[in-house]
């Protein structure tokens, strides 16, 4: 098995494509099951955020795995595979490891250094664990990616300003509202992860009064209480829209929440412009509403074009160095993991030889007592273990070095060992932030 990552992000696709690719939280388990049911896909993790959809997989062949995953994404999105291919990036082997570490550390984010991706990646990993679609390779990759992300934020200043998609969106909003958002009234639609981040960021920025609405009243109430905001019923959305300067919409709705008709009625009652930050994928603002007079819509495409508040080059360079060293460590582990089944098979073969010789000895010397047989058996086993100890320790060390895969192949050839490839992905470590 080898690692393969395939995805589309704000770098390769516009919002229209991303919202067709977007995978609702409730749809993730079924999609994972479809992926691992493919002939070349043995393990899978799916990451779906407001500006990226990615599949991390352990595959038995590059071309077969690529085709399998593309077909599943094509079926899910309704985009023909030939068209979808133009929006996808593909990373294989070492490149897949590097990409996952760059994603977790925020280097590949729209706003470089944002920490929200860590929680999203952790949720994706747990979703895969729930349906048992992650095996040894992806368990290790995900745990190490989460650790690398934490290390990047702890050891560098890449997130020193608390940058996120929301802060970048607010920078754009400030340009349209005189440069200062302090005291501007705002409404957050949606009380999920992005909604909560929006409320926290707006509060920190000095925006207020702040209102929150959500289809689930309880979630809106909890979020409002935590930040001193006011929760309003979702059915009052139309009236509240006319009372605010800024709207941040971040729901999981599959249909537009802010329709042209609704926004047109709102703008008719307002003297000033209304700035809507649409951070949802699929979009919450109806596509045909963008040309309404007095309405400013900032969506994911607009943020991708702005690329606000990037960290200093020294900070990104420090994280790149961390990623590079951690990729080397992961590849060393991977090479060691690949030789482990071969070493185990060698020891099993040695034990089989000892057992066979003991059976012959017992047949030739029936006069041996049980105690004598046990003594001879223990002696033979100790001799074999001592003979194998140094070579197996050394071959593990050599296997961890670049090009070390040749040592496993050499052992299998020398001792005629039959080691199924599937055994390399059987063991499953515990979930945790290693």
C-alpha positions in Angstrom: 0.0 0.0 0.0 1.1 3.5 -0.7 -0.3 6.9 0.2 -2.3 9.0 -2.3 -4.0 12.4 -1.7 -6.4 13.8 -4.2 -8.4 17.0 -3.8 -9.6 20.4 -5.0 -9.2 23.7 -3.2 -9.5 27.4 -3.7 -6.2 27.2 -5.6 -7.6 24.9 -8.3 -11.4 25.4 -8.3 -13.9 28.2 -8.0 -16.7 28.2 -5.5 -19.2 26.7 -8.0 -17.0 23.6 -8.3 -16.2 23.4 -4.6 -19.9 23.6 -3.6 -20.7 20.7 -5.9 -17.8 18.7 -4.4 -18.6 19.7 -0.8 -19.5 16.7 1.4 -22.1 17.2 4.1 -21.1 15.8 7.5 -23.9 13.3 7.3 -22.8 12.1 3.9 -19.2 11.4 4.9 -19.7 7.9 6.3 -21.4 6.6 3.1 -18.7 8.2 0.9 -15.9 6.6 3.0 -17.6 3.2 2.6 -17.8 3.7 -1.2 -14.1 4.6 -1.3 -12.8 1.6 0.6 -15.1 -0.6 -1.5 -13.1 0.3 -4.6 -10.7 -2.3 -5.9 -7.5 -0.3 -5.4 -8.4 1.7 -2.2 -7.7 0.0 1.1 -8.0 3.0 3.5 -9.6 6.5 3.2 -10.1 9.8 5.1 -12.2 12.6 3.7 -11.5 16.3 4.5 -14.3 18.7 3.4 -14.1 22.4 4.5 -15.4 25.7 3.1 -12.5 25.9 0.6 -11.2 22.4 0.1 -12.3 18.8 -0.5 -9.6 16.2 -0.2 -9.3 12.4 0.0 -6.3 10.8 1.7 -6.1 7.1 0.8 -3.9 4.0 1.0 -3.9 2.4 -2.4 -2.4 -0.7 -3.9 -1.6 1.1 -7.2 -1.3 4.7 -8.3 -3.3 4.7 -11.5 -6.0 2.3 -10.2 -6.3 4.3 -7.0 -6.5 7.6 -8.8 -9.2 6.3 -11.1 -11.2 4.8 -8.3 -11.2 8.0 -6.2 -11.9 10.3 -9.2 -14.9 8.1 -10.1 -16.3 8.3 -6.6 -15.9 12.1 -6.4 -17.4 12.4 -9.9 -20.5 10.4 -8.9 -20.9 12.3 -5.7 -20.6 15.8 -7.3 -22.2 15.1 -10.6 -19.2 16.5 -12.4 -18.0 14.3 -15.2 -14.6 12.7 -14.4 -13.0 14.3 -17.5 -14.1 17.8 -16.3 -13.3 17.2 -12.7 -9.7 16.1 -13.5 -8.9 19.7 -14.5 -9.7 20.9 -10.9 -7.9 18.2 -9.0 -4.3 18.1 -7.6 -2.7 14.7 -6.9 0.1 13.8 -4.5 1.6 10.3 -4.2 4.0 8.7 -1.7 6.3 11.2 -0.1 4.5 14.1 -1.8 1.2 13.0 -0.1 2.9 13.0 3.3 4.3 16.5 2.7 1.0 17.8 1.5 -0.9 16.5 4.6 1.7 18.1 6.9 1.5 21.5 5.0 -2.3 21.4 5.3 -2.3 20.6 9.0 0.2 23.4 9.7 -1.8 26.0 7.8 0.7 26.5 5.0 -1.8 25.5 2.4 -4.7 27.5 3.8 -6.3 30.5 2.1 -5.1 32.6 5.0 -1.7 31.1 5.8 -1.3 30.0 9.4 -5.0 29.7 10.3 -5.5 27.1 13.0 -9.1 26.1 12.2 -7.9 23.4 9.8 -6.5 21.4 12.7 -9.9 20.9 14.2 -11.4 20.1 10.8 -8.7 17.5 10.1 -9.2 15.9 13.5 -13.0 15.7 12.8 -12.3 14.0 9.5 -9.9 11.5 11.1 -12.5 10.6 13.7 -15.2 10.2 11.1 -12.9 7.7 9.3 -12.3 5.9 12.5 -16.0 5.6 13.2 -16.6 3.6 10.0 -13.2 1.8 10.2 -12.0 3.2 6.9 -8.5 4.2 8.3 -5.9 1.5 8.6 -2.4 1.5 9.9 -1.0 3.9 7.2 -3.7 6.6 7.6 -3.9 6.2 11.4 -0.2 7.1 11.5 -0.4 9.8 8.8 -3.3 11.6 10.5 -1.9 11.4 14.0 1.5 12.7 12.8 -0.2 15.4 10.7 -2.1 16.6 13.8 1.1 16.6 15.8 3.0 18.5 13.2 0.2 21.1 13.0 0.3 21.6 16.8 4.1 21.9 16.7 4.0 24.5 13.9 1.7 26.7 15.9 3.5 26.2 19.2 7.1 26.8 17.9 6.6 29.6 15.3 4.6 32.8 15.0 2.7 31.7 12.0 -0.6 32.4 13.7 0.6 35.3 15.8 -2.3 37.5 14.7 -4.9 34.8 15.1 -5.5 34.8 11.4 -8.5 32.9 10.0 -10.8 33.0 7.0 -13.0 35.2 9.1 -10.4 37.8 9.9 -9.5 38.0 6.2 -13.1 38.4 5.3 -13.5 41.2 7.9 -10.5 43.0 6.4 -12.3 43.1 3.1 -15.5 44.2 4.9 -13.7 47.1 6.5 -12.6 48.4 3.1 -16.3 48.8 2.2 -17.3 50.3 5.6 -14.8 53.1 6.1 -11.9 51.0 7.4 -13.1 50.6 11.0 -15.6 48.0 12.1 -15.8 49.0 15.8 -19.4 49.5 16.8 -20.8 48.2 13.6 -23.8 46.0 14.1 -23.5 42.4 12.8 -25.5 39.2 12.4 -24.0 35.7 12.3 -26.1 33.1 10.5 -25.2 29.6 11.6 -23.9 28.3 15.0 -21.6 25.5 13.8 -17.8 25.6 13.9 -17.4 28.4 11.4 -20.2 30.3 13.0 -18.6 30.0 16.4 -15.3 31.2 15.0 -17.0 34.1 13.3 -18.7 35.2 16.6 -15.4 35.0 18.5 -13.5 37.0 15.8 -16.2 39.6 15.5 -16.3 40.0 19.3 -12.5 40.4 19.4 -12.6 43.0 16.6 -15.0 45.2 18.5 -18.0 44.7 16.3 -21.4 45.1 18.1 -24.1 44.8 18.8 -23.9 41.2 17.7 -26.8 38.9 16.9 -26.8 35.2 16.2 -29.4 33.1 14.4 -29.6 29.4 13.7 -32.2 26.9 12.8 -31.4 25.1 16.1 -32.4 27.6 18.8 -30.5 25.8 21.5 -27.1 26.1 19.7 -27.7 29.8 19.0 -28.6 30.4 22.6 -25.4 28.7 23.9 -23.2 30.6 21.5 -24.8 33.9 22.3 -24.5 33.3 26.0 -20.8 32.5 25.7 -20.0 35.8 23.9 -22.5 38.2 25.3 -24.4 38.3 22.0 -28.2 38.1 21.4 -29.8 35.1 19.9 -32.7 35.7 17.5 -35.2 33.2 16.1 -34.4 32.1 12.6 -37.9 33.0 11.5 -37.1 36.6 12.3 -34.2 36.6 9.8 -35.8 39.1 7.4 -36.5 41.8 10.0 -33.0 41.4 11.6 -31.2 41.8 8.3 -32.5 45.3 7.9 -31.0 46.3 11.3 -27.3 45.3 10.8 -24.3 46.5 8.8 -22.5 43.2 8.4 -23.8 39.6 7.9 -21.6 36.6 8.3 -23.3 33.5 6.9 -21.8 30.1 7.5 -24.5 27.5 7.5 -24.5 23.9 6.2 -27.6 24.5 4.1 -27.6 22.9 0.6 -29.8 25.8 -0.6 -29.3 29.6 -0.5 -30.3 31.0 2.8 -30.2 34.6 1.6 -32.3 34.7 -1.6 -32.4 37.6 -4.0 -36.0 38.4 -2.9 -35.1 38.4 0.8 -32.1 40.7 0.2 -34.0 43.0 -2.1 -36.6 43.6 0.6 -33.9 44.1 3.2 -32.0 46.7 1.1 -35.2 48.6 0.4 -35.4 49.4 4.1 -31.8 50.4 4.6 -30.1 53.7 4.0 -26.6 52.3 4.0 -25.0 49.4 2.2 -25.1 45.8 3.6 -21.9 43.7 3.6 -22.4 40.0 3.5 -19.5 37.6 4.2 -20.6 34.3 2.7 -18.2 31.7 4.2 -20.4 28.7 3.4 -19.8 26.0 0.8 -22.3 25.6 -0.8 -22.9 29.4 -0.8 -25.5 30.8 1.4 -26.1 33.9 -0.9 -28.1 33.2 -4.0 -25.8 33.7 -7.1 -28.4 36.0 -8.7 -28.3 38.4 -5.8 -24.8 39.7 -6.3 -25.8 42.7 -8.5 -28.3 44.2 -6.1 -27.6 47.9 -5.5 -26.2 48.5 -2.0 -25.2 44.9 -1.5 -21.6 43.8 -1.1 -21.0 40.1 -1.1 -17.6 38.6 -0.2 -17.4 34.9 -0.8 -14.6 32.3 -0.8 -13.6 33.3 -4.4 -13.2 36.9 -3.3 -11.0 35.9 -0.3 -8.8 33.7 -2.5 -8.2 36.7 -4.7 -7.4 39.1 -1.8 -4.9 36.8 0.2 -4.9 39.2 3.1 -2.5 39.3 6.1 0.0 36.7 5.2 2.6 35.9 7.8 6.2 37.0 7.4 8.5 35.0 5.1 10.7 34.0 8.1 7.7 32.4 9.9 6.6 30.4 6.9 10.2 29.3 6.3 10.4 28.1 9.9 7.2 26.0 9.4 8.4 24.7 6.1 11.6 23.5 7.9 9.5 21.7 10.5 7.4 20.1 7.8 10.5 18.9 5.9 12.1 17.3 9.0 8.8 15.7 10.0 8.3 14.2 6.5 11.8 12.6 6.8 10.8 11.2 10.1 7.6 9.8 8.7 9.3 8.2 5.8 11.8 6.6 8.1 8.9 5.1 10.1 7.3 4.0 6.9 10.4 2.2 5.7 10.7 0.5 9.1 7.1 -0.5 9.1 7.5 -2.0 5.7 10.3 -4.3 6.8 8.6 -5.4 10.0 6.4 -8.1 8.4 9.5 -9.5 6.7 11.4 -9.6 10.0 8.5 -11.3 11.6 8.2 -13.8 8.8 11.9 -14.6 9.2 11.6 -15.3 12.9 8.5 -17.4 12.2 10.5 -19.4 9.7 13.3 -20.0 12.3 10.7 -21.1 14.9 9.3 -23.6 12.4 12.7 -25.0 11.7 13.3 -25.4 15.5 10.0 -27.1 16.0 10.6 -29.5 13.1 14.0 -30.5 14.4 12.6 -31.1 17.9 9.9 -33.4 16.4 12.7 -35.4 14.7 14.8 -35.5 17.9 11.8 -36.8 19.9 11.1 -39.4 17.3 14.8 -40.6 17.5 15.1 -40.4 21.3 11.9 -41.5 22.8 13.8 -42.2 26.1 14.1 -38.4 26.7 12.1 -37.2 29.6 9.7 -34.3 29.3 12.2 -32.2 31.3 15.0 -33.1 29.0 12.9 -32.2 25.9 12.0 -28.9 27.4 15.7 -28.1 28.1 16.7 -28.9 24.6 13.8 -26.9 23.1 14.7 -23.8 25.2 18.4 -24.1 24.2 17.6 -24.3 20.5 15.2 -21.3 20.7 17.8 -19.2 22.6 20.5 -20.0 20.0 18.2 -19.0 17.1 17.1 -15.8 18.9 20.7 -14.8 19.5 21.7 -15.6 16.0 18.9 -13.5 14.6 19.1 -10.6 17.0 21.9 -8.5 15.6 21.0 -9.1 11.9 17.3 -8.1 12.5 18.2 -5.0 14.5 20.7 -3.9 11.9 18.3 -4.5 9.0 15.7 -2.4 10.7 18.2 0.4 11.0 19.2 0.1 7.3 15.6 -0.1 6.2 14.9 3.3 7.9 17.4 5.0 5.6 16.7 6.2 2.0 16.5 3.2 -0.3 16.0 0.9 2.6 13.2 -1.0 0.9 15.8 -3.1 -0.9 16.7 -4.8 2.4 13.2 -6.2 2.9 13.2 -7.5 -0.6 16.7 -9.1 -0.1 15.6 -10.9 3.0 12.5 -12.3 1.3 14.7 -13.5 -1.6 17.4 -15.0 0.6 15.1 -16.9 2.9 12.3 -17.5 0.4 9.8 -15.7 2.6 6.2 -15.3 1.6 5.0 -11.9 3.1 1.5 -10.7 2.0 1.5 -7.0 1.3 -1.8 -6.6 3.1 0.0 -7.4 6.5 1.7 -4.0 6.2 -1.6 -2.2 6.9 -3.2 -4.4 9.5 -2.1 -3.0 12.8 -4.2 -0.1 14.1 -2.7 2.3 16.8 -4.8 4.1 19.3 -6.3 7.5 18.3 -4.6 10.5 19.9 -2.6 13.6 19.4 0.9 12.0 19.2 
